[in-house]
Amino acid sequence: MGKFLDSVDIKALRFAVGFPVLLAAAFALSAAFLRPDLPEPLAVRWNDDGGISFAPFAAYVGVGAAMIVAAGWLVLLQAVPVSRPTVMRRIMMGAGLTVSLFVTSVLAAGLVGQAGLADARESRVDLIVLAMGSGAALSLGVILGFVFKADQQWTPEDDRALRHALELELDPELASDSIRLWVHARSSVFVMIGIASLFPASLVSIAVPWLGALLVAAALVGAAFLFARVTADRSGLRVFVAGILRVVNIPAEAISAAAPADVRAADYGGWGYRHHGGTAAVLVSSGPAVVVRKTDGHRLAVSGGNPASAERLAEVLTRVAARARNEGRSPSQGDAGA
């Protein structure tokens, strides 16, 4: 997989794969809006007298969408490999856009030319739609060929990767002072939530559909809050409920001690985020956790996943807290202590 990613332009690949699909979807949606005004079947070939070959609406739209995707992929993917000359990649990118838009214009001209008719044998290809679509396809393809940056570009992701590599080179211990883990409730809890919400929701939705959907949404939100992302590094401890909502942010210098423990969620007020007096907790289940003591006397309990990860988290927090306290001392304080 790594060799493949190194041999292709990822941004160009995303465009080459996604643009024809989105264009085909837009064509199908537009055809659906025109469906009430179209005859059945639709003409797919014409001569001077009108339509001579016919196909059902679904076949016209389905085959047409497949042609848009196939034509776009066939040409656009030629611009993806980075080993090819820059000029060739630019030409293929512009040509791919032109081809896919031209195929769409032809199909759309055929549909518009039949709108409002009772018999497709009287239809003609709409030349205005065909001319305007073809002109737009050619001009947009030329523009894309000029603006497409086929050369390898330095991105912000590269900046972050370089900065991280330099930090590790200058401080090899940095990697050991960082840990990230996801913790979640037991699978039986999610099964229970599903049974307790989906079955009533299915019954309620018969009478009030929106209320059934609301029950399912509430169950999904509740299940999401039984996940937590825990991050510990030299800046301190951070905990994100549902992976995105930060509820804990303790600087490393504010940590006095951290130790693994086997806790009961009921002792801390239950699952989820709890805060009472000088004690806080982010627990997704009873079991392995890390109890953090802060320098102000408050305590925090965080689920640790399993005993090994809980012990590892406690070790990292203890080490970064000690480092932060040592780095926070002034030279005079260090001499006095000596």
C-alpha positions, 0 to 999 in steps of 0.5 A, a space after each residue: 500500500 505504501 508503494 502505491 501511495 508513493 507512486 500516485 498523486 493522491 489529490 489527482 486520484 481523488 478528483 479522477 475517481 470522484 468527479 465522474 461519479 458526482 457528474 453521473 449522479 447529477 445527470 441521473 438526478 436531473 433526468 429524474 426531474 425531467 421524467 414526468 415530461 418524457 415519453 416512454 420509451 426514450 429515443 437513443 438514436 436519431 435520423 433526419 425523421 426523428 428517433 429510430 432506436 428506443 430504450 426504457 428511461 431506466 436503461 437510458 439513465 443507467 447506461 448513460 451514467 455508466 458511460 460518464 463514469 467509464 469515460 471519465 475514469 479512462 482518461 482522468 486516471 492517466 494523470 494520476 501516476 507521478 512517474 509520467 511527464 508533467 505535460 502529459 499529466 496536465 493534458 490527460 487531466 484536461 482531456 478527462 474533464 472535457 470527455 466526461 462533460 461532453 458525454 454528459 452534454 450529449 446525453 442531456 441534449 437527447 433528454 431535453 430534445 424529447 421533453 414535452 413529447 408524447 412519442 419519441 419518434 418525433 424527437 430531435 437532439 437539442 442542438 442548443 444544449 449540445 453546443 453549449 455543453 460541448 463549448 463549456 466542456 472544451 473550455 473547462 478542460 483547457 483551463 484545468 489543464 493549465 491550472 493543474 499542478 502536476 509537480 509534487 507540492 509541499 503540503 502542511 502535512 509535510 511540514 508537520 511530519 518534518 517538525 515531528 521527525 526533527 523533534 524525535 531526532 533532537 529528543 529520542 525520549 519524546 516518543 516514549 512520553 506520549 500515548 493515545 488510546 480509545 476506551 469504550 464500554 463493553 459490547 454488552 452495553 451497546 447491545 443493551 442500548 440497541 435492544 432498549 431503543 430500536 425495538 420501542 422505536 420500531 413500534 413508535 414509528 408506526 404511529 409517529 415516524 419522527 418520534 421513532 427516529 428521535 429515539 434512535 438518534 438519542 440512542 446513538 448519541 448516548 452510545 457515542 458518549 460511552 467512547 472516549 479518546 485519551 491523550 497524554 504527552 508532555 503537555 499534559 492529559 486530555 480526554 475527549 468524550 465521543 472522541 471530539 468533546 474535550 472534558 479534561 485538560 490537565 497540564 503536566 505541571 498540575 499532575 502530582 501523581 498517577 497510578 493504575 487502579 481497578 475502579 467501580 463506576 458507581 463509586 464515581 457517580 456512574 458512566 460518562 463524565 462526572 464531576 462532584 466536589 474535588 473529584 472528577 471521572 471519565 469512565 466508560 465502564 468499571 474496571 482498569 483505570 488511572 487515578 490522577 492526583 493533582 497538585 491542588 488536591 483534586 482527583 481524576 479517574 480515567 478509564 484505561 481500557 485494559 490493565 496493560 494500557 492503564 499501567 502504560 498511561 499511568 507511567 507516561 503521566 508520572 514521567 511527564 509530570 516529573 519532567 514538567 516539575 524539573 523543567 519548571 525550576 529555576 537555576 537558583 532553586 536547583 542549586 538550593 536543592 543541591 
